[in-house]
Structure formats: C-alpha cells, structure tokens
Amino acid sequence: NPNTGGFWVRNLLISSQATYCVYASLVASSTNMDLYVENNLTTNLNYANVVTAFESNIFPVEKDAYGAPSDVNGDKKVTMLILDIKDGATASSGFVAGYVDPINFSKDDPSRVVRSNQREILFMDGMELLRLRDKDLANGKPDTFLSTLAHEFQHLIRYQYSLGTDDTWIDEGTSEVTSDLTGYGPQSARISCFKGDASSST
C-alpha cells in the first residue's frame, strides 16, 4: 500500500518468485506519474528530471503510438518504484534492468505468495542499471535509465490489449523500437546481450 510506503515486489532469486514488501518514499510526482525510491537506496538520479522526461517525451510519444495506459486503481497515474531488484546480479553478470509484473493488474489476494499492488507500476533497478547509465553517458551514449523506462512503459501500456499473449520477440522487439521512438536508442548493451555477451544488461 503506497499510502503506508510499502509495495509488493517479486524476489527473483527464488523459484516461486514470492513477493516481499519494499518500503519506499515518494520523491517526485507529476500529472501522469508518482515516483518512489526504496528507503535507504542512494542514487545519483535527478528525480525531477526523470519525471519531466516521462511527462514531456516518453508518455506522449508512447500514448500516440500505443494508446493510453490502463487505470486499474482509478488514480490516472503510473507508479514507478526504483529499487535494488533482487536478481543475484554482480558487477560482472547480466541483470534485470526493469520489469512490469502482470499480477499488479489484478485484485490482490492475501492468500497467495505473489501479491498485487493493484496499480500500474514499473519496477526499475537502482543499482546495476545506474552504473551502466553512468558508463554510457560518460561515453556519449543515450541515457540507459530513460531508455529502460521507455522500454518497460511499452510493456505496461500494451498489456491491457495483449494480456501477455504476444510472442516474446514481438513484445520485446516493440519495446526496443520504443527506445528509438523516444530518442534513447540504440542501446548498445542490449545489442551486445542479444549477441551473447553475458556481461550486458537484460
């Protein structure tokens, strides 16, 4: 419940991917987004700039391309949670940069091991993704964090139409095109990952 600062998040390190509660603070808000950051997670992001990029570029471009996002909880906003995603990543491994969890489009069932936040929510990595972002920006490459945000927002918007039935190559391919549509492509790390470089992001 974001009113108490807690969100259900999947533990990607265990086979059941059971959810656990992450406590977070609201750090920025706009017409179409509430941005939360996991408590005690320090990042070098300018949160106001992230929200501005979403409002001025990512949201309108993707709304024109794919339609408006759903609104299962009636707040007319997308929630973004920046956290340390539990994926077992190390400095030399691949990592989960962000994800959309379909359970959050459903009503919460307290009897299940996977719980729902009952809202449109984007989970964004605040560790390895930001290290890659810093490296890419230092090398004159596009902003990896905003590219990932654009990528994941496509998944969120189109879930209401596909309900997860699209072939992976269509869904992921569309998200990669979205990085280009929003001006954050190409993402060289993802291209390297596709070619088999295990040290790239996933």
Disulfide bonds with the S-S distance in Angstrom:
none
